[in-house]
Amino acid sequence: MTRRELRDTIIRLDVSAVSFSKIIGVDDRTVRRWTLGECPIPAWLPRFTGLLLQSKLTGHDLRRWVERNTR
């Protein structure tokens, strides 16, 4: 997965980078570093994001999950 593919995936999921970081359980600075190309994207991330996209959850569903599970 390239940094551009990651950015596009976050957009397709209709969540912010901060919400995305909470969904996958990493610091939001880590996601920022991945999207800027400052750090390598882990090998597991393309599969995980693929599963998220296949789940057909909406951005609203994902944001609601973040609100309920990351307080």
PAMILUM-638324 format. One line per field, with one value per atom (N, C-alpha, C): atom name; z, y, x; residue in one letter. Coordinates in nm, 2 decimals. Layout:
PAMILUM-638324
atomo <- c(CA	...) .
Z <- c(Z	...) .
Y <- c(Y	...) .
X <- c(X	...) .
residuo <- c(A	...) .
END
This chain:
PAMILUM-638324
atomo <- c(N	CA	C	N	CA	C	N	CA	C	N	CA	C	N	CA	C	N	CA	C	N	CA	C	N	CA	C	N	CA	C	N	CA	C	N	CA	C	N	CA	C	N	CA	C	N	CA	C	N	CA	C	N	CA	C	N	CA	C	N	CA	C	N	CA	C	N	CA	C	N	CA	C	N	CA	C	N	CA	C	N	CA	C	N	CA	C	N	CA	C	N	CA	C	N	CA	C	N	CA	C	N	CA	C	N	CA	C	N	CA	C	N	CA	C	N	CA	C	N	CA	C	N	CA	C	N	CA	C	N	CA	C	N	CA	C	N	CA	C	N	CA	C	N	CA	C	N	CA	C	N	CA	C	N	CA	C	N	CA	C	N	CA	C	N	CA	C	N	CA	C	N	CA	C	N	CA	C	N	CA	C	N	CA	C	N	CA	C	N	CA	C	N	CA	C	N	CA	C	N	CA	C	N	CA	C	N	CA	C	N	CA	C	N	CA	C	N	CA	C	N	CA	C	N	CA	C	N	CA	C	N	CA	C	N	CA	C	N	CA	C	N	CA	C	N	CA	C) .
Z <- c(0.00	0.00	0.00	-0.09	-0.09	0.00	0.02	0.10	0.04	-0.09	-0.17	-0.15	-0.17	-0.15	-0.01	0.09	0.23	0.24	0.19	0.19	0.12	0.01	-0.07	0.01	0.08	0.16	0.27	0.34	0.45	0.40	0.28	0.22	0.18	0.12	0.09	0.21	0.32	0.45	0.51	0.46	0.50	0.65	0.69	0.83	0.82	0.93	0.94	0.97	0.95	0.98	1.13	1.22	1.36	1.39	1.33	1.36	1.31	1.19	1.14	1.23	1.29	1.38	1.50	1.55	1.66	1.63	1.50	1.46	1.46	1.41	1.40	1.52	1.62	1.74	1.74	1.66	1.66	1.69	1.72	1.74	1.61	1.62	1.50	1.43	1.50	1.44	1.35	1.39	1.31	1.18	1.17	1.05	0.96	1.02	0.95	0.89	0.97	0.92	0.80	0.81	0.70	0.57	0.59	0.47	0.41	0.49	0.44	0.39	0.41	0.36	0.45	0.57	0.67	0.74	0.74	0.80	0.71	0.71	0.62	0.68	0.58	0.62	0.65	0.76	0.80	0.70	0.69	0.59	0.62	0.74	0.78	0.74	0.72	0.70	0.57	0.46	0.34	0.36	0.42	0.44	0.53	0.64	0.74	0.67	0.60	0.54	0.43	0.36	0.27	0.34	0.45	0.53	0.57	0.61	0.65	0.53	0.41	0.30	0.26	0.27	0.23	0.33	0.45	0.56	0.52	0.43	0.39	0.51	0.61	0.71	0.65	0.69	0.64	0.73	0.68	0.76	0.89	0.88	1.00	1.10	1.06	1.15	1.21	1.13	1.19	1.29	1.25	1.35	1.48	1.47	1.59	1.67	1.61	1.68	1.75	1.69	1.75	1.87	1.86	1.97	2.09	2.06	2.17	2.23	2.16	2.20	2.24	2.22	2.25	2.35	2.43	2.53	2.64) .
Y <- c(-0.12	0.00	0.12	0.21	0.34	0.44	0.55	0.66	0.72	0.73	0.78	0.68	0.55	0.46	0.46	0.48	0.50	0.62	0.73	0.85	0.83	0.77	0.74	0.65	0.55	0.46	0.53	0.62	0.70	0.78	0.84	0.92	0.83	0.71	0.62	0.57	0.56	0.52	0.63	0.76	0.88	0.90	0.89	0.93	1.02	1.09	1.17	1.08	1.13	1.05	1.02	1.11	1.09	0.98	0.98	0.87	0.74	0.74	0.62	0.56	0.65	0.61	0.54	0.59	0.53	0.39	0.38	0.25	0.14	0.18	0.08	0.07	0.16	0.15	0.20	0.31	0.37	0.52	0.58	0.72	0.80	0.91	0.98	1.03	1.06	1.10	0.99	0.86	0.75	0.75	0.77	0.78	0.89	1.01	1.12	1.09	1.02	0.98	0.89	0.79	0.70	0.78	0.87	0.94	1.04	1.08	1.17	1.09	0.96	0.88	0.89	0.93	0.94	0.81	0.72	0.59	0.48	0.36	0.26	0.22	0.19	0.14	-0.01	-0.05	-0.19	-0.29	-0.41	-0.50	-0.55	-0.54	-0.58	-0.48	-0.35	-0.25	-0.26	-0.30	-0.31	-0.42	-0.53	-0.63	-0.58	-0.51	-0.46	-0.36	-0.26	-0.16	-0.22	-0.33	-0.40	-0.46	-0.52	-0.57	-0.47	-0.35	-0.24	-0.20	-0.19	-0.15	-0.25	-0.38	-0.48	-0.49	-0.44	-0.45	-0.37	-0.28	-0.19	-0.10	-0.08	0.01	0.15	0.24	0.38	0.46	0.57	0.66	0.70	0.72	0.75	0.63	0.51	0.39	0.39	0.41	0.41	0.52	0.64	0.75	0.73	0.67	0.64	0.54	0.44	0.34	0.40	0.49	0.56	0.64	0.71	0.79	0.70	0.58	0.49	0.41	0.39	0.30	0.36	0.49	0.55	0.67	0.66	0.77	0.76) .
X <- c(0.09	0.00	0.09	0.06	0.13	0.07	0.14	0.08	-0.05	-0.04	-0.16	-0.28	-0.25	-0.36	-0.42	-0.33	-0.38	-0.47	-0.43	-0.51	-0.64	-0.64	-0.76	-0.85	-0.80	-0.88	-0.95	-0.87	-0.93	-1.05	-1.03	-1.14	-1.26	-1.23	-1.34	-1.42	-1.35	-1.41	-1.49	-1.47	-1.54	-1.52	-1.39	-1.36	-1.23	-1.21	-1.09	-0.97	-0.85	-0.73	-0.72	-0.77	-0.78	-0.87	-0.99	-1.09	-1.03	-0.97	-0.91	-0.80	-0.72	-0.62	-0.68	-0.79	-0.86	-0.92	-0.97	-1.03	-0.92	-0.80	-0.70	-0.61	-0.63	-0.55	-0.41	-0.39	-0.26	-0.27	-0.16	-0.16	-0.19	-0.26	-0.29	-0.16	-0.06	0.07	0.13	0.10	0.15	0.08	-0.05	-0.12	-0.07	-0.04	0.01	0.15	0.23	0.36	0.35	0.26	0.24	0.19	0.10	0.04	0.14	0.24	0.34	0.46	0.46	0.58	0.70	0.68	0.79	0.82	0.72	0.73	0.67	0.73	0.67	0.53	0.44	0.31	0.32	0.27	0.28	0.21	0.26	0.21	0.07	0.02	-0.11	-0.22	-0.18	-0.28	-0.36	-0.30	-0.39	-0.50	-0.47	-0.57	-0.68	-0.64	-0.73	-0.82	-0.77	-0.85	-0.94	-0.89	-0.98	-1.10	-1.08	-1.19	-1.29	-1.23	-1.32	-1.41	-1.34	-1.42	-1.52	-1.49	-1.58	-1.70	-1.68	-1.78	-1.90	-1.89	-2.00	-2.05	-1.97	-2.00	-1.99	-2.07	-2.07	-1.97	-1.93	-1.85	-1.92	-2.05	-2.13	-2.12	-2.13	-2.12	-1.98	-1.88	-1.74	-1.72	-1.76	-1.75	-1.82	-1.94	-2.02	-1.94	-1.88	-1.81	-1.69	-1.62	-1.51	-1.56	-1.67	-1.72	-1.76	-1.81	-1.85	-1.74	-1.63	-1.53	-1.39	-1.38	-1.25	-1.26	-1.35	-1.36	-1.26) .
residuo <- c(M	M	M	T	T	T	R	R	R	R	R	R	E	E	E	L	L	L	R	R	R	D	D	D	T	T	T	I	I	I	I	I	I	R	R	R	L	L	L	D	D	D	V	V	V	S	S	S	A	A	A	V	V	V	S	S	S	F	F	F	S	S	S	K	K	K	I	I	I	I	I	I	G	G	G	V	V	V	D	D	D	D	D	D	R	R	R	T	T	T	V	V	V	R	R	R	R	R	R	W	W	W	T	T	T	L	L	L	G	G	G	E	E	E	C	C	C	P	P	P	I	I	I	P	P	P	A	A	A	W	W	W	L	L	L	P	P	P	R	R	R	F	F	F	T	T	T	G	G	G	L	L	L	L	L	L	L	L	L	Q	Q	Q	S	S	S	K	K	K	L	L	L	T	T	T	G	G	G	H	H	H	D	D	D	L	L	L	R	R	R	R	R	R	W	W	W	V	V	V	E	E	E	R	R	R	N	N	N	T	T	T	R	R	R) .
END
